[in-house]
């Protein structure tokens, strides 16, 4: 089966225009993929509308069983999915396996949540009427996913939408459409009816998505990506007052106090920084270390970063694969050059290796000034930028001094202080003595300009539902 065409109404649909998907480790063409046009979007919307009528009418348990089967099938195929993720995204095999496992888990979690869209019946205190509250499928959903997690960012949206009873159209990133296309035969086998899930890769994403957002049948838009693109989508969504779920950019601070277990702090910081090569909105971006332990922390972090093996992610011994494309690699290099020019010290890495592939080595910068560009923008690469602090209130102020509010990390041996600091951080998520916060069972999302709504947890399904209230007397 050639999973490189559009997937509409349970069939593979060819197009005249196609685009190449590049292996970032070799710069070779992996595949030529169909590029959707407006007519394809209309066909996908028609299919999703027709399929949703039956799907929404099914019992929650019936929908749950299909999602559970999807989890079982994907769990049995983690290796091939991980390999495909590595080929089109570049991430090392260990990262790819982690993503594949994480992606599959959304099907299991929302299989369990599908039967828990609990409502309410209560007695109005003043009028005496009965208040009946229930949650209903919101309608067709347009899902727009990024390149950094080609499997997980799709399943994190598909699973709750199907659990809620919605039909969906997915527009995967043009850098990494193959994983989402490869998922479709698995969903067919799990029992997802034709037309309920449609995949539209496209090089004309802006025009295509805007057209769908102005179709009256669409009621939800769910997007993961940059804050700039999110703002544009929100403007388009406003015309029809669509329900938005926006998981946008981040500028994650890490605060390391001087009472930490140094080994655990290094391990946690490495996970927060290097998971997915730093190509994640949750990646550690600003590392604030108490001045009393900064020299030792910097030395040990540099040693850990230097020990990572750089290379083609298909090699199981490789820790760090290439970045997704040349522009991402070049932007990372510019951040490093800017910081050094403004007074930062290069502790390790910092030199682009010769040869093919969009590689950038694990890099540590110390003495990074507040004026450095990397302090105010997402690095999205394997660069740890260290600053120091001495005062708790000051470091909280510095950590909050950003338009973003997705995730922060705190490392402290004093649990009471750690929780106090967490509560003062203006972020939707905080990892306390942990370098990983993402979990299908937890509400993932940010504050300020890092987004609207939540993915995962119970809240993730409610993003695809509308609350209906009925007033009655009996």
KELOTI-504904 format. One record per residue (C-alpha): x negated, z, y; residue in one letter. Coordinates in nm, 2 decimals, padded with zeros to 4 digits. Last residue first. Example, Ala and Ser with C-alpha at 12.3 -4.5 7.8 and 13.67 -1.06 7.14 Angstrom:
BEGIN
      c1      c3      c2  res
  -01.37   00.71  -00.11    S
  -01.23   00.78  -00.45    A
END
This chain:
BEGIN
      c1      c3      c2  res
   04.11   03.70   01.77    X
   03.95   03.59   02.09    X
   03.68   03.32   02.14    X
   03.39   03.23   02.36    X
   03.16   02.98   02.19    X
   02.79   02.96   02.29    X
   02.56   02.68   02.18    X
   02.19   02.70   02.19    X
   02.01   02.37   02.16    X
   01.74   02.31   01.89    X
   01.41   02.12   01.87    X
   01.21   02.39   02.06    X
   01.39   02.64   01.85    X
   01.18   02.53   01.55    X
   00.85   02.63   01.72    X
   00.99   02.96   01.83    X
   01.01   03.10   01.48    X
   00.63   03.07   01.46    X
   00.46   02.74   01.53    X
   00.47   02.55   01.85    X
   00.57   02.71   02.18    X
   00.72   02.60   02.51    X
   00.56   02.48   02.83    X
   00.20   02.39   02.89    X
  -00.15   02.48   02.99    X
  -00.07   02.45   03.36    X
   00.03   02.82   03.39    X
   00.09   02.98   03.05    X
   00.00   02.86   02.70    X
   00.12   02.78   02.35    X
   00.11   02.87   01.98    X
   00.39   03.10   01.85    X
   00.25   03.24   01.53    X
   00.34   03.16   01.16    X
   00.16   02.82   01.16    X
  -00.16   03.00   01.27    X
  -00.41   02.92   01.55    X
  -00.59   03.22   01.69    X
  -00.95   03.18   01.57    X
  -01.25   03.35   01.71    X
  -01.13   03.70   01.64    X
  -01.23   04.03   01.79    X
  -00.91   04.01   01.99    X
  -00.80   03.65   02.01    X
  -00.57   03.60   02.30    X
  -00.27   03.36   02.34    X
  -00.04   03.26   02.62    X
  -00.31   03.35   02.88    X
  -00.32   03.54   03.20    X
  -00.55   03.81   03.08    X
  -00.45   04.17   03.18    X
  -00.28   04.24   02.85    X
  -00.59   04.13   02.66    X
  -00.81   04.37   02.87    X
  -00.60   04.67   02.78    X
  -00.60   04.56   02.41    X
  -00.98   04.54   02.40    X
  -01.01   04.87   02.59    X
  -00.81   05.04   02.32    X
  -00.99   04.86   02.04    X
  -01.33   04.98   02.16    X
  -01.59   04.77   01.97    X
  -01.52   04.48   02.20    X
  -01.49   04.10   02.17    X
  -01.22   03.93   02.37    X
  -01.11   03.57   02.34    X
  -00.88   03.37   02.57    X
  -00.62   03.10   02.51    X
  -00.39   02.86   02.70    X
  -00.38   02.97   03.06    X
  -00.52   02.69   03.28    X
  -00.52   02.68   03.66    X
  -00.83   02.89   03.65    X
  -00.96   03.22   03.79    X
  -00.82   03.43   03.51    X
  -01.16   03.47   03.34    X
  -01.32   03.54   03.67    X
  -01.07   03.82   03.76    X
  -01.11   03.97   03.41    X
  -01.49   03.96   03.45    X
  -01.46   04.14   03.78    X
  -01.24   04.42   03.65    X
  -01.48   04.48   03.36    X
  -01.79   04.50   03.58    X
  -02.14   04.39   03.46    X
  -02.10   04.02   03.39    X
  -02.31   03.73   03.25    X
  -02.26   03.36   03.20    X
  -02.31   03.15   02.89    X
  -02.20   02.78   02.84    X
  -02.18   02.69   02.47    X
  -02.18   02.31   02.43    X
  -02.05   02.15   02.11    X
  -01.79   01.92   02.29    X
  -01.46   01.93   02.47    X
  -01.62   02.06   02.79    X
  -01.28   02.14   02.94    X
  -01.31   02.17   03.32    X
  -01.39   02.45   03.57    X
  -01.69   02.61   03.42    X
  -01.82   02.28   03.29    X
  -01.85   02.15   03.65    X
  -02.12   02.40   03.74    X
  -02.05   02.59   04.06    X
  -02.00   02.92   03.88    X
  -02.36   02.91   03.77    X
  -02.47   02.89   03.40    X
  -02.75   03.14   03.34    X
  -02.76   03.03   02.98    X
  -02.69   02.69   02.82    X
  -02.66   02.64   02.44    X
  -02.63   02.31   02.27    X
  -02.51   02.19   01.93    X
  -02.63   01.82   01.92    X
  -02.43   01.52   02.05    X
  -02.35   01.23   01.82    X
  -02.14   00.93   01.90    X
  -02.28   00.71   01.62    X
  -02.56   00.47   01.59    X
  -02.92   00.55   01.66    X
  -03.11   00.79   01.89    X
  -03.01   01.15   01.93    X
  -02.85   01.27   02.25    X
  -03.06   01.56   02.39    X
  -02.91   01.89   02.51    X
  -02.99   02.10   02.21    X
  -03.13   02.45   02.26    X
  -03.17   02.71   02.54    X
  -03.12   02.49   02.84    X
  -03.13   02.71   03.15    X
  -02.86   02.67   03.42    X
  -02.97   02.62   03.78    X
  -02.74   02.36   03.94    X
  -02.93   02.06   03.79    X
  -02.90   02.23   03.45    X
  -02.52   02.26   03.48    X
  -02.48   01.90   03.60    X
  -02.70   01.76   03.31    X
  -02.50   01.96   03.06    X
  -02.16   01.85   03.19    X
  -02.28   01.49   03.21    X
  -02.39   01.50   02.84    X
  -02.04   01.62   02.75    X
  -01.88   01.33   02.95    X
  -02.11   01.09   02.77    X
  -02.00   01.21   02.43    X
  -01.63   01.18   02.52    X
  -01.69   00.84   02.66    X
  -01.87   00.72   02.35    X
  -01.60   00.82   02.11    X
  -01.47   01.09   01.87    X
  -01.77   01.32   01.89    X
  -02.00   01.29   01.59    X
  -02.03   01.53   01.30    X
  -02.15   01.89   01.29    X
  -02.20   02.10   00.98    X
  -02.33   01.83   00.74    X
  -02.41   01.93   00.38    X
  -02.09   01.77   00.25    X
  -02.20   01.42   00.39    X
  -01.88   01.25   00.50    X
  -01.93   01.42   00.84    X
  -02.22   01.19   00.93    X
  -02.49   01.40   01.09    X
  -02.59   01.72   01.27    X
  -02.69   02.02   01.07    X
  -02.63   02.36   01.23    X
  -02.93   02.59   01.25    X
  -02.98   02.53   01.62    X
  -02.63   02.68   01.69    X
  -02.70   03.00   01.50    X
  -03.05   03.04   01.66    X
  -02.90   02.98   02.01    X
  -02.63   03.24   01.94    X
  -02.89   03.49   01.84    X
  -03.11   03.44   02.14    X
  -02.82   03.43   02.38    X
  -02.67   03.75   02.24    X
  -03.00   03.92   02.25    X
  -03.06   03.83   02.62    X
  -02.70   03.89   02.72    X
  -02.67   04.25   02.57    X
  -02.69   04.45   02.89    X
  -02.57   04.17   03.11    X
  -02.23   04.18   02.94    X
  -02.15   03.83   02.81    X
  -01.90   03.59   02.96    X
  -01.87   03.26   02.76    X
  -01.68   02.99   02.94    X
  -01.54   02.70   02.73    X
  -01.45   02.85   02.40    X
  -01.24   02.59   02.22    X
  -00.86   02.63   02.22    X
  -00.80   02.29   02.37    X
  -01.01   02.15   02.09    X
  -01.31   01.92   02.06    X
  -01.56   02.21   02.03    X
  -01.70   02.04   01.72    X
  -01.37   02.11   01.54    X
  -01.45   02.48   01.53    X
  -01.77   02.51   01.72    X
  -01.68   02.73   02.01    X
  -01.42   02.98   01.88    X
  -01.59   02.99   01.54    X
  -01.94   03.04   01.69    X
  -01.80   03.31   01.92    X
  -01.65   03.49   01.63    X
  -01.97   03.48   01.42    X
  -02.18   03.59   01.72    X
  -01.94   03.87   01.80    X
  -01.93   03.98   01.44    X
  -02.31   04.00   01.42    X
  -02.34   04.18   01.76    X
  -02.09   04.45   01.66    X
  -01.96   04.50   02.01    X
  -02.02   04.78   02.26    X
  -02.18   04.56   02.53    X
  -01.86   04.36   02.59    X
  -01.82   03.99   02.51    X
  -01.55   03.81   02.70    X
  -01.48   03.45   02.59    X
  -01.30   03.23   02.84    X
  -01.09   02.93   02.73    X
  -01.04   02.65   02.98    X
  -00.73   02.48   02.83    X
  -00.53   02.16   02.84    X
  -00.17   02.10   02.74    X
   00.08   02.19   02.47    X
   00.41   02.06   02.62    X
   00.75   02.10   02.46    X
   01.00   01.94   02.69    X
   01.38   01.93   02.66    X
   01.48   01.61   02.84    X
   01.64   01.62   03.19    X
   01.70   01.25   03.17    X
   01.50   01.16   03.48    X
   01.29   01.47   03.44    X
   01.13   01.35   03.12    X
   00.94   01.08   03.31    X
   00.80   01.34   03.55    X
   00.72   01.57   03.26    X
   00.54   01.28   03.09    X
   00.32   01.23   03.40    X
   00.24   01.61   03.42    X
   00.15   01.61   03.05    X
  -00.09   01.32   03.10    X
  -00.28   01.52   03.36    X
  -00.26   01.84   03.15    X
  -00.44   01.67   02.86    X
  -00.29   01.65   02.51    X
  -00.01   01.77   02.29    X
   00.33   01.63   02.36    X
   00.68   01.71   02.24    X
   00.97   01.52   02.41    X
   01.32   01.62   02.32    X
   01.67   01.47   02.39    X
   01.63   01.10   02.31    X
   01.96   00.92   02.26    X
   01.98   00.84   02.63    X
   01.68   00.61   02.62    X
   01.46   00.69   02.92    X
   01.20   00.88   02.73    X
   01.18   00.60   02.49    X
   01.08   00.35   02.76    X
   00.83   00.59   02.91    X
   00.67   00.62   02.56    X
   00.62   00.25   02.52    X
   00.50   00.19   02.87    X
   00.24   00.46   02.86    X
   00.13   00.39   02.50    X
   00.05   00.03   02.53    X
  -00.24   00.04   02.27    X
   00.02   00.15   02.02    X
   00.07   00.34   01.70    X
   00.45   00.38   01.63    X
   00.54   00.61   01.34    X
   00.90   00.67   01.23    X
   01.05   00.98   01.07    X
   01.42   01.00   00.99    X
   01.44   00.62   00.93    X
   01.43   00.63   00.55    X
   01.52   00.98   00.41    X
   01.26   01.25   00.37    X
   01.26   01.32  -00.01    X
   00.91   01.45  -00.08    X
   00.81   01.11  -00.21    X
   00.90   00.95   00.13    X
   00.71   01.22   00.31    X
   00.40   01.14   00.10    X
   00.44   00.77   00.17    X
   00.44   00.86   00.54    X
   00.13   01.08   00.56    X
  -00.10   00.78   00.55    X
   00.04   00.66   00.88    X
  -00.04   01.00   01.03    X
  -00.40   00.99   00.90    X
  -00.46   00.63   01.02    X
  -00.36   00.67   01.38    X
  -00.69   00.82   01.51    X
  -00.83   00.66   01.82    X
  -00.49   00.51   01.91    X
  -00.35   00.86   01.94    X
  -00.02   00.90   01.73    X
   00.32   00.80   01.87    X
   00.57   00.97   01.65    X
   00.95   00.89   01.65    X
   01.17   01.17   01.52    X
   01.51   01.26   01.37    X
   01.63   01.62   01.42    X
   01.78   01.87   01.18    X
   01.60   02.19   01.29    X
   01.38   02.19   00.99    X
   01.30   01.82   01.05    X
   01.19   01.90   01.41    X
   01.00   02.20   01.29    X
   00.80   02.00   01.03    X
   00.74   01.69   01.24    X
   00.58   01.88   01.54    X
   00.31   02.09   01.37    X
   00.28   01.81   01.11    X
   00.16   01.57   01.37    X
  -00.08   01.80   01.55    X
  -00.22   01.90   01.21    X
  -00.30   01.55   01.08    X
  -00.48   01.37   01.36    X
  -00.63   01.69   01.50    X
  -00.86   01.58   01.78    X
  -00.69   01.24   01.84    X
  -00.38   01.37   02.02    X
  -00.01   01.36   01.93    X
   00.30   01.23   02.10    X
   00.64   01.32   01.94    X
   00.96   01.17   02.07    X
   01.26   01.38   01.95    X
   01.61   01.26   01.87    X
   01.88   01.53   01.91    X
   01.89   01.90   01.99    X
   01.98   02.01   01.64    X
   02.23   02.31   01.68    X
   02.17   02.68   01.73    X
   02.46   02.92   01.72    X
   02.61   03.19   01.95    X
   02.96   03.34   01.92    X
   03.07   03.58   02.19    X
   03.40   03.75   02.11    X
   03.62   03.82   02.40    X
   03.69   04.18   02.52    X
   03.63   04.08   02.88    X
   03.41   04.37   02.99    X
   03.19   04.46   02.68    X
   03.18   04.11   02.52    X
   03.20   04.17   02.14    X
   02.92   04.01   01.94    X
   02.86   03.73   01.69    X
   02.51   03.59   01.68    X
   02.31   03.30   01.53    X
   02.01   03.28   01.30    X
   01.82   02.96   01.26    X
   01.66   03.12   00.95    X
   01.71   02.86   00.67    X
   01.48   02.61   00.83    X
   01.22   02.88   00.89    X
   01.11   02.89   00.52    X
   01.06   02.52   00.50    X
   00.91   02.56   00.85    X
   00.62   02.76   00.71    X
   00.57   02.54   00.40    X
   00.56   02.22   00.60    X
   00.33   02.38   00.86    X
   00.09   02.48   00.58    X
   00.01   02.12   00.51    X
  -00.16   02.08   00.85    X
  -00.36   02.39   00.82    X
  -00.49   02.28   00.48    X
  -00.58   01.93   00.61    X
  -00.74   02.09   00.92    X
  -00.96   02.32   00.72    X
  -01.06   02.03   00.49    X
  -01.15   01.83   00.80    X
  -01.36   02.11   00.94    X
  -01.55   02.15   00.61    X
  -01.59   01.77   00.59    X
  -01.75   01.74   00.93    X
  -01.54   01.59   01.21    X
  -01.58   01.22   01.29    X
  -01.22   01.14   01.38    X
  -01.15   00.82   01.19    X
  -01.36   00.88   00.88    X
  -01.35   01.26   00.89    X
  -00.96   01.26   00.90    X
  -00.96   01.01   00.61    X
  -01.18   01.23   00.40    X
  -00.97   01.53   00.47    X
  -00.66   01.35   00.37    X
  -00.82   01.23   00.05    X
  -00.94   01.59  -00.03    X
  -00.61   01.77   00.06    X
  -00.40   01.57  -00.18    X
  -00.24   01.84  -00.39    X
  -00.17   02.05  -00.08    X
   00.00   01.74   00.07    X
   00.24   01.71  -00.23    X
   00.33   02.08  -00.24    X
   00.38   02.10   00.14    X
   00.60   01.80   00.13    X
   00.81   01.95  -00.15    X
   00.86   02.26   00.07    X
   00.98   02.04   00.35    X
   01.23   01.87   00.12    X
   01.35   02.20  -00.01    X
   01.41   02.34   00.34    X
   01.63   02.04   00.44    X
   01.86   02.12   00.15    X
   01.85   02.49   00.23    X
   01.95   02.43   00.59    X
   02.25   02.24   00.46    X
   02.27   01.87   00.53    X
   02.47   01.75   00.83    X
   02.16   01.72   01.05    X
   02.01   01.48   00.79    X
   02.32   01.26   00.76    X
   02.35   01.19   01.13    X
   01.97   01.20   01.17    X
   01.92   00.88   00.97    X
   02.13   00.66   01.19    X
   01.97   00.79   01.51    X
   01.62   00.77   01.37    X
   01.67   00.41   01.26    X
   01.81   00.30   01.60    X
   01.53   00.48   01.78    X
   01.27   00.31   01.56    X
   01.42  -00.03   01.62    X
   01.42   00.03   02.00    X
   01.05   00.14   01.98    X
   00.96  -00.18   01.79    X
   01.13  -00.39   02.06    X
   00.93  -00.21   02.33    X
   00.60  -00.29   02.16    X
   00.40  -00.13   01.88    X
   00.03  -00.20   01.80    X
  -00.04  -00.27   01.44    X
  -00.37  -00.12   01.31    X
  -00.70  -00.30   01.22    X
  -00.92  -00.07   01.01    X
  -01.24   00.12   00.98    X
  -01.44  -00.09   01.23    X
  -01.80   00.03   01.25    X
  -01.94   00.27   01.52    X
  -02.12   00.45   01.23    X
  -02.03   00.82   01.29    X
  -01.74   00.74   01.53    X
  -01.56   00.52   01.27    X
  -01.36   00.29   01.49    X
  -00.99   00.20   01.47    X
  -00.93  -00.16   01.58    X
  -00.62  -00.29   01.75    X
  -00.33  -00.51   01.66    X
  -00.10  -00.75   01.84    X
   00.12  -00.98   01.63    X
   00.31  -00.70   01.47    X
   00.38  -00.60   01.11    X
   00.65  -00.35   01.00    X
   00.61  -00.12   00.70    X
   00.94   00.02   00.58    X
   01.11   00.36   00.58    X
   01.31   00.29   00.89    X
   01.00   00.21   01.09    X
   00.64   00.26   00.99    X
   00.42   00.03   01.20    X
   00.14  -00.13   01.01    X
  -00.19   00.01   00.89    X
  -00.07   00.19   00.57    X
  -00.14  -00.10   00.34    X
   00.00   00.00   00.00    X
END
